[in-house]
Structures are given as C-alpha cells and as structure tokens.
Amino acid sequence: MTRDELLDLYRRSGALLEGHFRLTSGLHSPGYLQCALVLQHPQHAEALGRALAERTRGWRPTVVLSPALGGVVIGHEVARALGVRAIFAERQDGALMLRRGFMIGETDRVLVVEDVVTTGGSTRETMEVARAAGALVVGAGAIIDRSGGNPGLDVPFHALATIALPTYQPDACPLCAAGSQAIKPGSRTVSANAAP
Ligand SMILES: [Zn+2]
C-alpha cells in the first residue's frame, strides 16, 4: 500500500477530513484524523496490518504490544500477519500496565504498534511496560506518524504515512484570519463512512 493509496482510503472512510475544524481540545486545525473510521472496516484493518507487518517483520518480533484502546485493532492485525501474539496494555490508576493475565517473557522481542504517533509519549510508555517485564523492544510501528518524522524513540520506528496536521490557538488561526468558520468534526457530512 502506497502513501497515496493509504490517504485515499482514509479520505474515503471519512477518517481524514480536510477543511477547518474545531478540535475537542479547543484548537483549530485544517485537518481531522480518526483512524477508527478506517479500522471499523475489517478488510481495511487487515490490509493496513499486513502492510505494517511487511515493514517490521525483519525485526523478528515474537509479540505485538499495543496501548488500549487506539492500538488494539491495528496491533491485532499486525500480529495476525506476523503470526505472533497480540496483547495490549491499559490504564489502571493512571499507569499503563498489562492486565487480564497477559504476559511478556524475558526472551520476548516486543513490537509496539499504535494507530497514530503524535508526540511519541504513549509509545514510550508502552515500551516501558515491555522493558519492565525484562523483554527487548525491537521496534515500534504506526499507521500514521504525526510527529513530523521524529517521534523521539530509542528503537527503530516505521509508519505507513506521515501526515502534518498543524493546530492553532483560535486567536492565531490563519484559517479564521482568512474569514472561514471552524466546524466541529462530524457536524456535517463531509464524506460518507461507507468505504467500499
Ligand atoms: Zn480557525
């Protein structure tokens, strides 16, 4: 899957909106990204997982670890393509940890998989979960890199596409300055969710 094919898939699924948006944070942005709208289609999730697996297979992971909730579906699909386990870390009292009896052994080679990497913070936190179990983190992967190509990780990193989506304080938003009105994502039908 090429970057253009991926972005086309995101647009058709309504997972990448372009325009002028007021985000939940209150910031304005010319784009809105919601990976779940692509991943709701199992065949797309499977294809993205296969593409990410092809680029990370060389690191010889024995288990895929994802942060819940955003990383769970894509982590599962990457693991399916690699033929390894898919497990996830989740928050308890604010700290990310393994629950549900999930285990990582000292001989495991852990691949951390997320849907989107923005600051790299949740990826680093997920890597720490694996390292605390004594395992080796062999790399990290994501569908989309929003970090500008530098997520600040100390392991190899691969994303299927890099997307720059700047955010602005409303009073410094160039789109507002140009006279356009910010809308809440999903407040009108920009494109249908029904990707083929
Ligand atoms: Zn604006």
Boltz pocket constraint, residues with backbone or C-beta under 6 A from the ligand:
constraints:
  - pocket:
      binder: B
      contacts: [[A, 20], [A, 21], [A, 28], [A, 29], [A, 170], [A, 173], [A, 174], [A, 175], [A, 176], [A, 177], [A, 180], [A, 182]]
      max_distance: 6.0
